[in-house]
Amino acid sequence: MTTTYSRAFWEGSQEAWNTGGFGPEWKAIRQIAANNGFCWPPQGTAFDSRQEDPSPRAIIHRALTDNPTETTEIVTNSSNWHEVIDGIFKMELRLSLEAADQEEADAEAKRSRDARDARRGTEAGQGLPRPKARPVAVGDVLGSINLGSHPGVSDDG
């Protein structure tokens, strides 16, 4: 599909890109967007924060910085900046869920290793707390025997 723009429209969009403070990381995105029919840059400035009420530009820039290949693919499959933003949010959700799943898998693997190590230590007679040894001194009682009540034996010691 070929889209025709007026010269004024095209020059206006190029001026917006050229004076908007877009760095070299935007070059491929800019060309893909123009080929897909959205010539104007996303709304926002170079100083917009992604944290506080982010502009479309801030959202796209962070995605482009963090995941350039996937972001480029999202732009390639989009026909406007709204679709790009939706694609980025879906990508971020997927990455967040994958990270949470990986954290859970790592925690489960650690619990499994800890349990296995505890079993191995117990089987080998290890893993149980051992009393601290101290030297035996003369006069220490090493044990006692209950002799009960027998004639001639007293408990006087």
Secondary structure, DSSP 8 states (H G I E B T S, - for coil): ------HHHHHHHHHHHHHTT--GGGHHHHHHHHHTT--S--SS-TT--SSSS--HHHHHHHHHHH-HHHHHHHHHT-SSHHHHHHHHHHHHHHHHHHHHHHHHHHHHHHHHHHHHHHHHHHHTT-SS---------TT---------S-TT--S--
